[in-house]
Amino acid sequence: MTDLGSTVEGIGALAEPVRRALYAFVAASPAPVGREEAAAAVGVPVHTAKFHLDRLAGDGLLDVEFQRRSGRTGPGAGRPAKLYRRSTQEFVVSLPPRHYDLVGRILADAVEQAAGGTPLDESLRSAAERAAYRVVESEPATEADQLRQVLAGVGYEPRDEEAGLRLVNCPFHSMAQQHTALVCGVNRDFVQGVLDALGRADVQACLTPTPGQCCVTVLPATAVGGRA
């Protein structure tokens, strides 16, 4: 999942007024724009525009490409111009962390399966498990406790308790408030999918609704009699 630090840095780049104006101009342009064009539109020197455009590109808000705008090629055509266009990378900051895009993809996957004749409960479970495997595969194993790392990356804010691993934050909070049974079931299946993908047969995802926290707790399998 997206790292909060890099997300904040990317969006924080827009706090500077000139940089924000340059970004707005590039984003509104139907074609990539050059430094001179952007500088003229915003009313700043070219060297100032260059500095801010390159900062926006470095933070992932703009993409860079090179073109010969004269249309000429070969010797004597001159150096390609450096052009900027809005990046397709998405930046979303939510505190506490929310990942409605994740649950949305799970539900869309389940609907497609159900439309093909698979029972809805089975469709939801398999869609959540597939999403969990994708998240685990995309998460580099840089910590000794990869389970905690993966769950933290999705925004669960795992915390050790005497009984097991409490997931303090619900990444799907608003949807869980409105569609509790559906979303909490998907939540449990997703966390169980993470456990399965990591080969953690010693623990199990269980529904333990707690006001103000996630509905799922990771408990020792021996404490719950094996997988439900």
CYANA upper distance limits for C-alpha pairs under 8 A (distance plus 0.5 A):
  1 MET  CA    135 VAL  CA      7.81
  1 MET  CA    138 SER  CA      8.40
  1 MET  CA    139 GLU  CA      8.00
  1 MET  CA    153 GLY  CA      6.26
  1 MET  CA    154 VAL  CA      6.67
  2 THR  CA      6 SER  CA      8.28
  2 THR  CA      7 THR  CA      7.58
  2 THR  CA    153 GLY  CA      8.17
  3 ASP  CA      7 THR  CA      6.78
  3 ASP  CA    153 GLY  CA      8.01
  4 LEU  CA      8 VAL  CA      6.57
  4 LEU  CA     93 VAL  CA      8.03
  5 GLY  CA      9 GLU  CA      6.70
  6 SER  CA     10 GLY  CA      6.56
  6 SER  CA     59 ASP  CA      8.43
  7 THR  CA     11 ILE  CA      6.80
  7 THR  CA     91 PHE  CA      6.41
  7 THR  CA     92 VAL  CA      7.60
  7 THR  CA     93 VAL  CA      7.42
  8 VAL  CA     12 GLY  CA      6.15
  8 VAL  CA     93 VAL  CA      7.53
  9 GLU  CA     13 ALA  CA      6.76
  9 GLU  CA     59 ASP  CA      7.52
 10 GLY  CA     14 LEU  CA      8.15
 10 GLY  CA     56 LEU  CA      8.24
 10 GLY  CA     59 ASP  CA      5.44
 10 GLY  CA     60 GLY  CA      7.04
 10 GLY  CA     61 LEU  CA      7.16
 10 GLY  CA     91 PHE  CA      7.96
 11 ILE  CA     15 ALA  CA      8.10
 11 ILE  CA     91 PHE  CA      7.52
 13 ALA  CA     19 ARG  CA      7.73
 13 ALA  CA     20 ARG  CA      8.30
 13 ALA  CA     55 ARG  CA      8.22
 13 ALA  CA     56 LEU  CA      7.30
 13 ALA  CA     59 ASP  CA      7.88
 14 LEU  CA     19 ARG  CA      6.43
 14 LEU  CA     20 ARG  CA      5.22
 14 LEU  CA     23 TYR  CA      8.29
 15 ALA  CA     19 ARG  CA      8.13
 15 ALA  CA     20 ARG  CA      7.19
 16 GLU  CA     20 ARG  CA      6.57
 17 PRO  CA     21 ALA  CA      6.67
 18 VAL  CA     22 LEU  CA      6.68
 18 VAL  CA     42 VAL  CA      8.10
 18 VAL  CA     52 HIS  CA      8.13
 19 ARG  CA     23 TYR  CA      6.65
 19 ARG  CA     52 HIS  CA      5.98
 19 ARG  CA     53 LEU  CA      7.70
 19 ARG  CA     56 LEU  CA      8.01
 20 ARG  CA     24 ALA  CA      6.66
 21 ALA  CA     25 PHE  CA      6.72
 21 ALA  CA     42 VAL  CA      7.09
 22 LEU  CA     26 VAL  CA      6.71
 22 LEU  CA     38 ALA  CA      6.98
 22 LEU  CA     39 ALA  CA      8.35
 22 LEU  CA     42 VAL  CA      7.00
 22 LEU  CA     49 ALA  CA      7.99
 22 LEU  CA     52 HIS  CA      8.24
 22 LEU  CA     53 LEU  CA      7.65
 23 TYR  CA     27 ALA  CA      6.46
 23 TYR  CA     53 LEU  CA      8.23
 23 TYR  CA     56 LEU  CA      8.08
 23 TYR  CA     62 LEU  CA      8.30
 23 TYR  CA     86 ARG  CA      8.17
 24 ALA  CA     28 ALA  CA      6.63
 25 PHE  CA     29 SER  CA      6.79
 25 PHE  CA     38 ALA  CA      7.55
 25 PHE  CA     41 ALA  CA      7.97
 25 PHE  CA     42 VAL  CA      8.30
 26 VAL  CA     32 PRO  CA      7.71
 26 VAL  CA     33 VAL  CA      7.06
 26 VAL  CA     38 ALA  CA      7.84
 26 VAL  CA     84 TYR  CA      7.46
 26 VAL  CA     85 ARG  CA      6.29
 26 VAL  CA     86 ARG  CA      6.81
 27 ALA  CA     85 ARG  CA      7.13
 27 ALA  CA     86 ARG  CA      5.64
 29 SER  CA     33 VAL  CA      7.84
 29 SER  CA     85 ARG  CA      8.40
 31 ALA  CA     85 ARG  CA      7.65
 32 PRO  CA     83 LEU  CA      6.05
 32 PRO  CA     84 TYR  CA      5.61
 32 PRO  CA     85 ARG  CA      5.21
 33 VAL  CA     37 GLU  CA      6.86
 33 VAL  CA     38 ALA  CA      7.12
 33 VAL  CA     83 LEU  CA      5.62
 33 VAL  CA     84 TYR  CA      5.82
 33 VAL  CA     85 ARG  CA      7.17
 34 GLY  CA     38 ALA  CA      6.72
 34 GLY  CA     81 ALA  CA      7.51
 34 GLY  CA     82 LYS  CA      6.67
 34 GLY  CA     83 LEU  CA      5.08
 34 GLY  CA     84 TYR  CA      6.85
 35 ARG  CA     39 ALA  CA      6.43
 35 ARG  CA     46 VAL  CA      6.74
 35 ARG  CA     49 ALA  CA      6.66
 35 ARG  CA     50 LYS  CA      6.42
 35 ARG  CA     53 LEU  CA      8.24
 35 ARG  CA     82 LYS  CA      8.05
 35 ARG  CA     83 LEU  CA      7.66
 36 GLU  CA     40 ALA  CA      6.64
 36 GLU  CA     46 VAL  CA      6.19
 36 GLU  CA     49 ALA  CA      8.35
 37 GLU  CA     41 ALA  CA      6.75
 38 ALA  CA     42 VAL  CA      6.77
 38 ALA  CA     49 ALA  CA      7.35
 39 ALA  CA     43 GLY  CA      6.22
 39 ALA  CA     44 VAL  CA      5.63
 39 ALA  CA     45 PRO  CA      6.45
 39 ALA  CA     46 VAL  CA      5.81
 39 ALA  CA     48 THR  CA      8.21
 39 ALA  CA     49 ALA  CA      5.80
 40 ALA  CA     44 VAL  CA      7.09
 40 ALA  CA     45 PRO  CA      8.26
 40 ALA  CA     46 VAL  CA      8.42
 44 VAL  CA     48 THR  CA      6.86
 44 VAL  CA     49 ALA  CA      7.03
 45 PRO  CA     49 ALA  CA      6.89
 46 VAL  CA     50 LYS  CA      6.56
 47 HIS  CA     51 PHE  CA      6.80
 48 THR  CA     52 HIS  CA      6.92
 49 ALA  CA     53 LEU  CA      6.38
 50 LYS  CA     54 ASP  CA      6.52
 51 PHE  CA     55 ARG  CA      6.79
 52 HIS  CA     56 LEU  CA      6.71
 53 LEU  CA     57 ALA  CA      6.70
 53 LEU  CA     62 LEU  CA      8.20
 53 LEU  CA     84 TYR  CA      8.14
 54 ASP  CA     58 GLY  CA      6.52
 55 ARG  CA     59 ASP  CA      6.71
 56 LEU  CA     60 GLY  CA      6.88
 56 LEU  CA     61 LEU  CA      5.78
 56 LEU  CA     62 LEU  CA      6.17
 57 ALA  CA     61 LEU  CA      6.11
 57 ALA  CA     62 LEU  CA      4.89
 57 ALA  CA     63 ASP  CA      6.26
 57 ALA  CA     64 VAL  CA      7.40
 57 ALA  CA     84 TYR  CA      8.49
 58 GLY  CA     62 LEU  CA      8.31
 60 GLY  CA     87 SER  CA      7.22
 60 GLY  CA     89 GLN  CA      7.45
 61 LEU  CA     86 ARG  CA      6.89
 61 LEU  CA     87 SER  CA      5.82
 61 LEU  CA     89 GLN  CA      7.56
 62 LEU  CA     84 TYR  CA      6.77
 62 LEU  CA     85 ARG  CA      6.06
 62 LEU  CA     86 ARG  CA      5.06
 62 LEU  CA     87 SER  CA      5.02
 63 ASP  CA     84 TYR  CA      6.23
 63 ASP  CA     85 ARG  CA      5.88
 63 ASP  CA     86 ARG  CA      6.47
 63 ASP  CA     87 SER  CA      5.50
 64 VAL  CA     82 LYS  CA      7.34
 64 VAL  CA     83 LEU  CA      6.21
 64 VAL  CA     84 TYR  CA      5.31
 64 VAL  CA     85 ARG  CA      7.11
 65 GLU  CA     82 LYS  CA      6.50
 65 GLU  CA     83 LEU  CA      5.81
 65 GLU  CA     84 TYR  CA      7.00
 66 PHE  CA     80 PRO  CA      5.94
 66 PHE  CA     81 ALA  CA      5.85
 66 PHE  CA     82 LYS  CA      5.23
 66 PHE  CA     83 LEU  CA      6.33
 67 GLN  CA     80 PRO  CA      5.26
 67 GLN  CA     81 ALA  CA      5.80
 67 GLN  CA     82 LYS  CA      7.34
 67 GLN  CA     83 LEU  CA      7.74
 68 ARG  CA     72 ARG  CA      7.29
 68 ARG  CA     73 THR  CA      8.06
 68 ARG  CA     77 ALA  CA      8.12
 68 ARG  CA     78 GLY  CA      8.00
 68 ARG  CA     79 ARG  CA      7.41
 68 ARG  CA     80 PRO  CA      4.88
 68 ARG  CA     81 ALA  CA      6.35
 69 ARG  CA     80 PRO  CA      7.85
 69 ARG  CA     81 ALA  CA      7.42
 70 SER  CA     77 ALA  CA      8.37
 72 ARG  CA     77 ALA  CA      5.82
 73 THR  CA     77 ALA  CA      5.73
 93 VAL  CA     97 PRO  CA      8.14
 94 SER  CA     98 ARG  CA      6.45
 96 PRO  CA    155 GLY  CA      8.35
 96 PRO  CA    169 ASN  CA      7.81
 97 PRO  CA    154 VAL  CA      8.40
 97 PRO  CA    155 GLY  CA      5.66
 97 PRO  CA    156 TYR  CA      8.41
 97 PRO  CA    169 ASN  CA      8.21
 97 PRO  CA    171 PRO  CA      6.52
 98 ARG  CA    155 GLY  CA      7.17
 98 ARG  CA    170 CYS  CA      7.79
 98 ARG  CA    171 PRO  CA      4.64
 98 ARG  CA    172 PHE  CA      6.42
 98 ARG  CA    173 HIS  CA      7.69
 99 HIS  CA    103 VAL  CA      7.45
 99 HIS  CA    154 VAL  CA      7.70
 99 HIS  CA    155 GLY  CA      8.16
 99 HIS  CA    171 PRO  CA      5.70
 99 HIS  CA    172 PHE  CA      6.62
100 TYR  CA    104 GLY  CA      6.40
100 TYR  CA    171 PRO  CA      7.64
100 TYR  CA    172 PHE  CA      6.24
101 ASP  CA    105 ARG  CA      6.69
102 LEU  CA    106 ILE  CA      6.87
102 LEU  CA    131 ALA  CA      8.37
103 VAL  CA    107 LEU  CA      6.66
103 VAL  CA    172 PHE  CA      7.43
103 VAL  CA    186 VAL  CA      8.42
104 GLY  CA    108 ALA  CA      6.61
105 ARG  CA    109 ASP  CA      6.55
106 ILE  CA    110 ALA  CA      6.70
106 ILE  CA    124 LEU  CA      7.79
106 ILE  CA    127 ALA  CA      5.89
106 ILE  CA    128 ALA  CA      6.14
106 ILE  CA    131 ALA  CA      7.15
107 LEU  CA    111 VAL  CA      6.63
107 LEU  CA    124 LEU  CA      7.36
107 LEU  CA    127 ALA  CA      7.92
108 ALA  CA    112 GLU  CA      6.84
109 ASP  CA    113 GLN  CA      6.94
109 ASP  CA    123 SER  CA      8.37
109 ASP  CA    124 LEU  CA      8.49
109 ASP  CA    127 ALA  CA      6.33
110 ALA  CA    114 ALA  CA      6.58
110 ALA  CA    120 LEU  CA      7.62
110 ALA  CA    123 SER  CA      5.20
110 ALA  CA    124 LEU  CA      5.47
110 ALA  CA    126 SER  CA      8.20
110 ALA  CA    127 ALA  CA      6.02
111 VAL  CA    115 ALA  CA      6.52
111 VAL  CA    120 LEU  CA      8.15
111 VAL  CA    123 SER  CA      7.86
112 GLU  CA    116 GLY  CA      7.04
113 GLN  CA    117 GLY  CA      7.29
113 GLN  CA    118 THR  CA      6.18
113 GLN  CA    120 LEU  CA      8.43
113 GLN  CA    123 SER  CA      6.24
114 ALA  CA    118 THR  CA      5.14
114 ALA  CA    119 PRO  CA      6.33
114 ALA  CA    120 LEU  CA      5.92
114 ALA  CA    123 SER  CA      6.52
118 THR  CA    122 GLU  CA      7.31
118 THR  CA    123 SER  CA      6.62
119 PRO  CA    123 SER  CA      6.61
120 LEU  CA    124 LEU  CA      6.61
121 ASP  CA    125 ARG  CA      6.78
122 GLU  CA    126 SER  CA      6.61
123 SER  CA    127 ALA  CA      6.48
124 LEU  CA    128 ALA  CA      6.62
124 LEU  CA    186 VAL  CA      7.04
125 ARG  CA    129 GLU  CA      6.70
125 ARG  CA    186 VAL  CA      7.20
125 ARG  CA    189 ASP  CA      6.23
125 ARG  CA    190 PHE  CA      8.29
126 SER  CA    130 ARG  CA      6.61
127 ALA  CA    131 ALA  CA      6.74
128 ALA  CA    132 ALA  CA      6.71
128 ALA  CA    186 VAL  CA      6.62
128 ALA  CA    187 ASN  CA      8.26
128 ALA  CA    189 ASP  CA      6.26
128 ALA  CA    190 PHE  CA      5.16
128 ALA  CA    193 GLY  CA      7.47
129 GLU  CA    133 TYR  CA      6.80
129 GLU  CA    189 ASP  CA      6.84
129 GLU  CA    190 PHE  CA      5.92
129 GLU  CA    192 GLN  CA      7.89
129 GLU  CA    193 GLY  CA      4.88
129 GLU  CA    194 VAL  CA      7.89
130 ARG  CA    134 ARG  CA      6.83
130 ARG  CA    193 GLY  CA      7.86
131 ALA  CA    135 VAL  CA      6.80
131 ALA  CA    190 PHE  CA      7.62
131 ALA  CA    193 GLY  CA      8.48
132 ALA  CA    136 VAL  CA      6.75
132 ALA  CA    190 PHE  CA      6.02
132 ALA  CA    191 VAL  CA      7.61
132 ALA  CA    193 GLY  CA      5.66
132 ALA  CA    194 VAL  CA      5.54
132 ALA  CA    197 ALA  CA      7.89
133 TYR  CA    137 GLU  CA      6.61
133 TYR  CA    193 GLY  CA      7.05
133 TYR  CA    194 VAL  CA      6.81
133 TYR  CA    197 ALA  CA      6.09
134 ARG  CA    138 SER  CA      6.71
135 VAL  CA    139 GLU  CA      6.76
135 VAL  CA    150 VAL  CA      8.11
135 VAL  CA    194 VAL  CA      8.45
136 VAL  CA    150 VAL  CA      7.06
136 VAL  CA    194 VAL  CA      7.12
136 VAL  CA    197 ALA  CA      7.31
136 VAL  CA    198 LEU  CA      7.98
139 GLU  CA    150 VAL  CA      7.12
141 ALA  CA    146 GLN  CA      6.53
142 THR  CA    146 GLN  CA      8.02
143 GLU  CA    149 GLN  CA      7.31
145 ASP  CA    149 GLN  CA      6.96
146 GLN  CA    150 VAL  CA      6.55
146 GLN  CA    198 LEU  CA      8.45
147 LEU  CA    151 LEU  CA      6.69
147 LEU  CA    194 VAL  CA      8.19
147 LEU  CA    195 LEU  CA      7.82
147 LEU  CA    198 LEU  CA      7.75
148 ARG  CA    152 ALA  CA      6.42
148 ARG  CA    158 PRO  CA      6.89
149 GLN  CA    153 GLY  CA      6.60
150 VAL  CA    154 VAL  CA      7.05
150 VAL  CA    194 VAL  CA      8.43
151 LEU  CA    155 GLY  CA      6.97
151 LEU  CA    156 TYR  CA      6.01
151 LEU  CA    157 GLU  CA      7.51
151 LEU  CA    158 PRO  CA      7.15
152 ALA  CA    156 TYR  CA      5.85
152 ALA  CA    157 GLU  CA      5.60
152 ALA  CA    158 PRO  CA      6.76
154 VAL  CA    171 PRO  CA      7.57
155 GLY  CA    169 ASN  CA      7.23
155 GLY  CA    170 CYS  CA      7.84
155 GLY  CA    171 PRO  CA      6.24
156 TYR  CA    167 LEU  CA      5.76
156 TYR  CA    168 VAL  CA      6.64
156 TYR  CA    169 ASN  CA      5.27
156 TYR  CA    170 CYS  CA      6.34
156 TYR  CA    171 PRO  CA      6.75
156 TYR  CA    214 CYS  CA      8.01
157 GLU  CA    167 LEU  CA      6.24
157 GLU  CA    168 VAL  CA      5.90
157 GLU  CA    169 ASN  CA      6.11
158 PRO  CA    165 LEU  CA      6.75
158 PRO  CA    166 ARG  CA      6.13
158 PRO  CA    167 LEU  CA      4.97
158 PRO  CA    168 VAL  CA      6.52
158 PRO  CA    169 ASN  CA      8.40
159 ARG  CA    165 LEU  CA      6.12
159 ARG  CA    166 ARG  CA      5.64
159 ARG  CA    167 LEU  CA      6.78
159 ARG  CA    168 VAL  CA      7.30
160 ASP  CA    164 GLY  CA      6.71
160 ASP  CA    165 LEU  CA      5.26
160 ASP  CA    166 ARG  CA      6.66
161 GLU  CA    165 LEU  CA      6.29
161 GLU  CA    166 ARG  CA      6.85
163 ALA  CA    219 LEU  CA      7.11
163 ALA  CA    220 PRO  CA      8.43
164 GLY  CA    217 THR  CA      7.58
164 GLY  CA    218 VAL  CA      6.29
164 GLY  CA    219 LEU  CA      5.19
164 GLY  CA    220 PRO  CA      7.07
165 LEU  CA    217 THR  CA      6.41
165 LEU  CA    218 VAL  CA      5.43
165 LEU  CA    219 LEU  CA      6.94
166 ARG  CA    216 VAL  CA      7.88
166 ARG  CA    217 THR  CA      5.40
166 ARG  CA    218 VAL  CA      6.96
167 LEU  CA    213 GLN  CA      7.54
167 LEU  CA    214 CYS  CA      6.11
167 LEU  CA    215 CYS  CA      8.35
167 LEU  CA    216 VAL  CA      6.88
167 LEU  CA    217 THR  CA      6.38
167 LEU  CA    218 VAL  CA      8.26
168 VAL  CA    213 GLN  CA      5.38
168 VAL  CA    214 CYS  CA      6.08
169 ASN  CA    212 GLY  CA      8.43
169 ASN  CA    213 GLN  CA      5.80
169 ASN  CA    214 CYS  CA      5.68
170 CYS  CA    213 GLN  CA      6.81
170 CYS  CA    214 CYS  CA      4.89
170 CYS  CA    215 CYS  CA      7.97
172 PHE  CA    176 ALA  CA      6.46
172 PHE  CA    183 VAL  CA      8.05
173 HIS  CA    177 GLN  CA      6.75
173 HIS  CA    214 CYS  CA      8.49
174 SER  CA    178 GLN  CA      7.07
175 MET  CA    179 HIS  CA      6.32
175 MET  CA    180 THR  CA      7.88
175 MET  CA    183 VAL  CA      7.24
176 ALA  CA    180 THR  CA      5.01
176 ALA  CA    181 ALA  CA      8.22
176 ALA  CA    182 LEU  CA      8.20
176 ALA  CA    183 VAL  CA      5.68
176 ALA  CA    184 CYS  CA      6.80
179 HIS  CA    183 VAL  CA      6.49
180 THR  CA    184 CYS  CA      6.19
181 ALA  CA    185 GLY  CA      6.52
182 LEU  CA    186 VAL  CA      6.90
183 VAL  CA    187 ASN  CA      6.47
184 CYS  CA    188 ARG  CA      6.68
184 CYS  CA    207 LEU  CA      8.20
184 CYS  CA    215 CYS  CA      6.94
184 CYS  CA    216 VAL  CA      8.29
185 GLY  CA    189 ASP  CA      6.75
186 VAL  CA    190 PHE  CA      6.49
187 ASN  CA    191 VAL  CA      6.79
187 ASN  CA    215 CYS  CA      8.45
187 ASN  CA    216 VAL  CA      7.73
188 ARG  CA    192 GLN  CA      6.57
188 ARG  CA    205 ALA  CA      6.44
188 ARG  CA    206 CYS  CA      7.02
188 ARG  CA    207 LEU  CA      7.06
188 ARG  CA    215 CYS  CA      8.46
188 ARG  CA    216 VAL  CA      6.46
189 ASP  CA    193 GLY  CA      6.50
189 ASP  CA    205 ALA  CA      8.19
190 PHE  CA    194 VAL  CA      6.88
191 VAL  CA    195 LEU  CA      6.91
191 VAL  CA    205 ALA  CA      6.60
191 VAL  CA    216 VAL  CA      8.45
192 GLN  CA    196 ASP  CA      6.67
192 GLN  CA    204 GLN  CA      6.94
192 GLN  CA    205 ALA  CA      5.66
193 GLY  CA    197 ALA  CA      6.51
194 VAL  CA    198 LEU  CA      6.72
195 LEU  CA    199 GLY  CA      6.65
195 LEU  CA    200 ARG  CA      5.57
195 LEU  CA    201 ALA  CA      7.76
195 LEU  CA    203 VAL  CA      7.92
195 LEU  CA    204 GLN  CA      7.74
195 LEU  CA    205 ALA  CA      8.38
196 ASP  CA    200 ARG  CA      6.42
196 ASP  CA    201 ALA  CA      7.49
201 ALA  CA    221 ALA  CA      7.77
202 ASP  CA    220 PRO  CA      6.43
202 ASP  CA    221 ALA  CA      5.86
202 ASP  CA    222 THR  CA      8.10
203 VAL  CA    218 VAL  CA      6.81
203 VAL  CA    219 LEU  CA      5.91
203 VAL  CA    220 PRO  CA      4.77
203 VAL  CA    221 ALA  CA      5.06
203 VAL  CA    222 THR  CA      8.42
204 GLN  CA    218 VAL  CA      5.97
204 GLN  CA    219 LEU  CA      5.91
204 GLN  CA    220 PRO  CA      6.69
204 GLN  CA    221 ALA  CA      5.87
204 GLN  CA    224 VAL  CA      8.41
204 GLN  CA    226 GLY  CA      7.92
204 GLN  CA    227 ARG  CA      6.78
205 ALA  CA    216 VAL  CA      6.86
205 ALA  CA    217 THR  CA      6.33
205 ALA  CA    218 VAL  CA      5.11
205 ALA  CA    219 LEU  CA      6.94
206 CYS  CA    216 VAL  CA      5.98
206 CYS  CA    217 THR  CA      5.90
206 CYS  CA    218 VAL  CA      6.71
206 CYS  CA    219 LEU  CA      7.41
207 LEU  CA    215 CYS  CA      6.06
207 LEU  CA    216 VAL  CA      5.17
207 LEU  CA    217 THR  CA      6.96
208 THR  CA    215 CYS  CA      5.83
208 THR  CA    216 VAL  CA      6.07
208 THR  CA    217 THR  CA      6.70
209 PRO  CA    213 GLN  CA      8.16
209 PRO  CA    214 CYS  CA      7.48
209 PRO  CA    215 CYS  CA      4.68
209 PRO  CA    216 VAL  CA      7.37
210 THR  CA    214 CYS  CA      7.35
210 THR  CA    215 CYS  CA      6.60
219 LEU  CA    223 ALA  CA      7.39
219 LEU  CA    224 VAL  CA      7.91
220 PRO  CA    224 VAL  CA      7.52
221 ALA  CA    225 GLY  CA      6.58
221 ALA  CA    226 GLY  CA      5.38
221 ALA  CA    227 ARG  CA      7.35
222 THR  CA    226 GLY  CA      6.65
